Amino acid sequence: MMKKRTLIFLAAGAALALLLAGIIALLNNAGPAPECSVTGALPPIEPDYAAIVIPPNCAPLNFRIDAPASGYYVAIYGARGKHIALRSRSGEIAIPSGKWRRLLGANRGGTVTIDIYAMDRDRKWSRFSPITDTIAPDSIDNYLVYRLIPPLYTLYGSMGIYERQISSFDERPLWLNRLSDNNCMNCHTFKNNDPDYMIAHMRGGKGNGTLVVQAGRPIKVNTQTPFNTPAGFPAWHPGGNLIAFSVNTVRQFFHAVGDNREGFDKGSKIIVYSVSANTVTTAPALADPAYLTTEPEWSPDGRYLYYCRAPRFPPDSIAAYHEKIFYDLMRSPFDGERGSFGAPETVLSHEKTGESFSFPRISPDGRFLLCCVMPWGAFPVFRPGGDICLVDLRTFQYHTLDVNTAAPESFPSWSSKGGWIVFASKRIDGICARIYFSRVDANGDASKPFILPQRDPRFYEAYLKTYNLPELITKPVGISPREIVRTMYDNKDIHNAQLDATVQQMVAAANAAKAAAKPGEGGAGEPWRQQQGGTSH
């Protein structure tokens, strides 16, 4: 009797062991059922994370399965490391961050596969075709800075500049306008993706001015002089002392039908601010009143200043001229020792390409230049059909990247070591811009873009703010929001920029010529007249 009971216990134990082994095998990617059919189609998931290239320091790609079923099973695995097995009744898949991080690390430079199974009402399983994503050998800069604003705003309200960690879902505000009289804040940028060199603007309120962080030290600068109003669209010279700005008179108008909004410059020119000398200078080629000159970008070696330029048009005829404003991609050589600019050179012209160019951004190695192209104008965020293109600076040949859609794509920028790009796109709904990443190879070809991952796979369905000007940085911003606001509110220590001697002479000569000119003749003072208005995105 005892022996029979022992045999029964042993048999029960063996059965339990087999059951446990089956469960363990199931959780180690043995599949949800010993028998299942294969659909042969890729699983419908949102966001779309199929066939993409991801950095090894990417946050988990949480997603939802958009296929009706009574249950789901997901297996995520690579050639090396432990598999990840997940079950869900709702179809929402939240990947454990630790397991995900270890799996990506083990398969760096390889691939990761996502198998998705769905169970019908009869408890029969079917398996979709596997999703295979490539894990790049190189990481992306682990921090991203962007502005969040309401979509389609005409009068700005709540906005802020935020920092997000790429390897997790952690986000923190760097600067909220509710702390600074609900003013406008824009045009943040960094030198070589280094947050120790940072620029951002406040427009309006007691904190009005430009925040300049140089080597980790914040100061408030007033860039307005008798030659120019406050400047925007900044670009750091790689030496860390000079900042090129454009001075823009930005206006908007609205159509009764069709695309509802247009942005345009009534006037624009480029100035260069020296942080150490606290002076503003320019060159005739950068401030010629016959042109709208805007959006500067230094080459990595500091020898050229790239920018966009269009012939100026009658400012009171916007409705008739807005579709005829075409910006060429230009550059001017720069002599760092003398601080002087050479004659402007056309890199790409609308006449030859049929495109209007804006927002040039050069790769850290100087090989490629990203920019936006559109049918006309310089504001791709307003322009359906606006695309991101890549220019090979060895040949000056360009092509639109395979990251574009019919919706506006805008604000492209590079990672600190190149290879990765980030940009904003309104492809989901045509209203709110979201952030996307892509990897660009040595031939200038871009991988399929993927959206900034969020903890909640349905995040973008309900979040009604637009992402603006994404910039990758190598480490967290070191100064606190309180320090930023304190610096911007300290008008006792404001740095009021002065004109350098050369521009002072130009202004004096132009003013004298203008005073001597007969009424209605304009005169030589035109190139140096003060332009009204600030900048906006």
Rosetta blueprint (number, residue, H / E / L):
1 M L
2 M H
3 K H
4 K H
5 R H
6 T H
7 L H
8 I H
9 F H
10 L H
11 A H
12 A H
13 G H
14 A H
15 A H
16 L H
17 A H
18 L H
19 L H
20 L H
21 A H
22 G H
23 I H
24 I H
25 A H
26 L H
27 L H
28 N H
29 N H
30 A H
31 G L
32 P L
33 A L
34 P L
35 E L
36 C L
37 S E
38 V E
39 T L
40 G L
41 A L
42 L L
43 P L
44 P L
45 I E
46 E E
47 P L
48 D L
49 Y L
50 A L
51 A L
52 I L
53 V E
54 I E
55 P L
56 P L
57 N L
58 C L
59 A L
60 P L
61 L L
62 N L
63 F E
64 R E
65 I E
66 D L
67 A L
68 P L
69 A L
70 S L
71 G E
72 Y E
73 Y E
74 V E
75 A E
76 I E
77 Y E
78 G E
79 A L
80 R L
81 G L
82 K L
83 H L
84 I E
85 A E
86 L E
87 R E
88 S E
89 R L
90 S L
91 G L
92 E E
93 I E
94 A L
95 I L
96 P L
97 S H
98 G H
99 K H
100 W H
101 R H
102 R H
103 L H
104 L H
105 G H
106 A H
107 N L
108 R L
109 G L
110 G L
111 T E
112 V E
113 T E
114 I E
115 D E
116 I E
117 Y E
118 A E
119 M E
120 D L
121 R L
122 D L
123 R L
124 K L
125 W E
126 S E
127 R E
128 F L
129 S L
130 P L
131 I E
132 T E
133 D E
134 T E
135 I E
136 A L
137 P L
138 D L
139 S L
140 I L
141 D L
142 N L
143 Y E
144 L E
145 V E
146 Y E
147 R E
148 L E
149 I E
150 P L
151 P L
152 L L
153 Y L
154 T L
155 L L
156 Y L
157 G L
158 S L
159 M L
160 G E
161 I E
162 Y E
163 E E
164 R E
165 Q E
166 I L
167 S L
168 S L
169 F L
170 D L
171 E E
172 R E
173 P E
174 L E
175 W E
176 L E
177 N H
178 R H
179 L H
180 S L
181 D L
182 N L
183 N L
184 C E
185 M E
186 N E
187 C E
188 H E
189 T E
190 F E
191 K E
192 N L
193 N L
194 D E
195 P E
196 D E
197 Y E
198 M E
199 I E
200 A E
201 H E
202 M E
203 R E
204 G L
205 G L
206 K L
207 G L
208 N L
209 G E
210 T E
211 L E
212 V E
213 V E
214 Q E
215 A L
216 G L
217 R E
218 P E
219 I E
220 K E
221 V E
222 N E
223 T L
224 Q L
225 T E
226 P L
227 F L
228 N E
229 T L
230 P L
231 A L
232 G E
233 F E
234 P E
235 A E
236 W E
237 H L
238 P L
239 G L
240 G L
241 N L
242 L E
243 I E
244 A E
245 F E
246 S E
247 V E
248 N E
249 T E
250 V E
251 R E
252 Q E
253 F E
254 F E
255 H L
256 A L
257 V L
258 G L
259 D L
260 N L
261 R E
262 E E
263 G E
264 F E
265 D E
266 K E
267 G E
268 S E
269 K E
270 I E
271 I E
272 V E
273 Y E
274 S E
275 V L
276 S L
277 A L
278 N L
279 T E
280 V E
281 T E
282 T L
283 A L
284 P H
285 A H
286 L H
287 A L
288 D L
289 P L
290 A L
291 Y E
292 L E
293 T E
294 T E
295 E E
296 P E
297 E E
298 W E
299 S L
300 P L
301 D L
302 G L
303 R L
304 Y E
305 L E
306 Y E
307 Y E
308 C E
309 R E
310 A E
311 P E
312 R L
313 F L
314 P L
315 P L
316 D L
317 S L
318 I H
319 A H
320 A H
321 Y H
322 H H
323 E H
324 K H
325 I L
326 F L
327 Y L
328 D E
329 L E
330 M E
331 R E
332 S E
333 P E
334 F E
335 D E
336 G L
337 E L
338 R L
339 G L
340 S E
341 F E
342 G L
343 A L
344 P L
345 E E
346 T E
347 V E
348 L E
349 S L
350 H H
351 E H
352 K H
353 T H
354 G L
355 E L
356 S E
357 F E
358 S E
359 F E
360 P E
361 R E
362 I E
363 S L
364 P L
365 D L
366 G L
367 R L
368 F E
369 L E
370 L E
371 C E
372 C E
373 V E
374 M E
375 P L
376 W L
377 G L
378 A L
379 F L
380 P H
381 V H
382 F H
383 R L
384 P L
385 G L
386 G L
387 D E
388 I E
389 C E
390 L E
391 V E
392 D E
393 L L
394 R L
395 T L
396 F L
397 Q E
398 Y E
399 H E
400 T E
401 L L
402 D L
403 V L
404 N L
405 T L
406 A L
407 A L
408 P L
409 E E
410 S E
411 F E
412 P E
413 S E
414 W E
415 S L
416 S L
417 K L
418 G L
419 G L
420 W E
421 I E
422 V E
423 F E
424 A E
425 S E
426 K L
427 R L
428 I L
429 D L
430 G L
431 I L
432 C L
433 A L
434 R E
435 I E
436 Y E
437 F E
438 S E
439 R E
440 V E
441 D L
442 A L
443 N L
444 G L
445 D L
446 A E
447 S L
448 K L
449 P L
450 F E
451 I E
452 L L
453 P L
454 Q L
455 R L
456 D L
457 P L
458 R L
459 F H
460 Y H
461 E H
462 A H
463 Y L
464 L L
465 K L
466 T E
467 Y E
468 N E
469 L E
470 P E
471 E E
472 L E
473 I E
474 T L
475 K L
476 P L
477 V L
478 G L
479 I L
480 S L
481 P H
482 R H
483 E H
484 I H
485 V H
486 R H
487 T H
488 M H
489 Y H
490 D L
491 N H
492 K H
493 D H
494 I L
495 H E
496 N E
497 A L
498 Q E
499 L E
500 D L
501 A H
502 T H
503 V H
504 Q H
505 Q H
506 M H
507 V H
508 A H
509 A H
510 A H
511 N H
512 A H
513 A H
514 K H
515 A H
516 A H
517 A L
518 K L
519 P L
520 G L
521 E L
522 G L
523 G L
524 A L
525 G L
526 E H
527 P H
528 W H
529 R L
530 Q L
531 Q L
532 Q L
533 G L
534 G L
535 T L
536 S L
537 H L
